[in-house]
Amino acid sequence: MKYEFEVEGKITGKERPRINMNSGTVYTPNRTKDYEALIQQAFFIKYRKQLNITNRVFVSIVAYFKIPASTRKADKELMLKDLISPTKKPDADNIAKVVLDSLNKFVIRDDNQVSKILVEKKYTDEVEKIVVSIEEY
């Protein structure tokens, strides 16, 4: 079975855990928690259910970044043809981490089931978003 959904809005990578200096407790930053919740919400809106996939999965993530307003027209065309890729933050691995952590125990039983992963960063002249595809195989 294959599941595909989009998460529109500013793309956020997984941030490092923080430590509360007063209590010494480790916590996940709010921006990361909010983005993980947004990913779960996007999946739930499309499929109206929580899953518990137990097979191995292939996860494909395509992050579409908005073309900067100051970009020359010639470069913009190259960006839209995927001949120039974004090299800005967040890094591809941090995008993968935030997506996989949000799917963990919500769509897949555990993220160790992910045996294949593809993360791409592209430019768009539309809204910034990520497109996530989860496929059992």
N, C-alpha and C positions, 0 to 999 in steps of 0.2 A: 504494500500500500504506500502511496505517496501523498504527502501533505505539503502544501505550499501556501505561504502567507506573506504579507507585507507589513512593515512597521514604518510609518511615515514620521518624519520629524528629525531633529538634529541627532546625528549618530554619536553615540557615546561608547567608549571602550570600557573594559573592566578596569577599575581603579584598584590600587593596592589597599589592603586592609590598613586601618588606622588604629592607633593605640590611644586610649584616654589616659592622659598623664596623671589624673587624679586617682582614678580607680584601678588603672592598669589593665582594663579590659580591652579586648580587640573587637573592633566593629567594622562593618562594611559601610563605606560612605553613602550618604543619602542619594547622591546622583546615580550611583550604580544600582542601588535598590530600586529607585524609581524607574530606571530604564529596563531592568529585568521585569518589573511588574508590567510595563508597557508592552514588552514582547509577549508575555503570557496573555495579556488582555487581547492583543491582536490575534493570537492563535485562537483564543476562546470565542471571540466575536465571529470568526470565520467558521469554526467547527462545532461550536456550542457544547463542547465536552472536554473533559480532561482525559488524557490517555495514559496507558501504562505499557508502552511498547517494550517487549522483552527480547526481541531479536536484535541482531546487529543492524546498524543503520549507517547510511551515507547522508551527511549533512552538507548542503551547499548554501553558502551565504554570499550574496552580491550586495555590496554597499555602494549606493549611488550618491556621490557628493555633488553639491551645487557648484557650477562653474563660477569662479570669482568674477565679479563685475568688471574688474580692470583688465580682463583677458582680451588679447587682440583677436580680431575676427578669424584670422588664419589659424591661430592656435585653438580657438573654440571649435572649429570644424574638425580639427585633428582629435580633440578631446571627445567629441561626439561619435567619431568613428573608432574610438577606443585605441588610437595610436599614441595618445598621451594618457598616462594613468596618474591618479592622485598619489602623491608621496607625502601627504600631510598626516597628522595624527587624527584619529586614533590609528594605531598600528593594526594590521590584519589579525595578528594573534590575539590582541585585546578585544577586537570585535568578536572573534570566535569564542573567547572565554565568556563574555557577557551573554552571548546567545546560548551557548551550551549550559551555562549555569542556570539560566532562566528556564530551560527545557527540562533540567534535571528534576526528577520526581513529579513533573507536571505533564510531560509528554513521553519522555523515555524514563525507564526505571532508574538508570544510572548513566552518567556520561562516559563511562568506560565501554559502553556498547557502541560508541561511535568508532567505526573501524576505517572509515574514509571521510575526509573533510576537504572541502574546497572553499577558499575565501578569495573573493575578487573585489577590487576597488575600482570603480569607474566614475566617470563624470556624467552629469545629466543637466539639462536645461529646465527640468521640471522640479518637483519637490524632492528634497533630500529624503532618502529612505534606505531600508535594507529589505531584501527579498530572501526569505529563508525557505529552503526545501529540505524535507526530511523524508528519506526513502528507506523502507525496510528491504533487505535483500538476503 
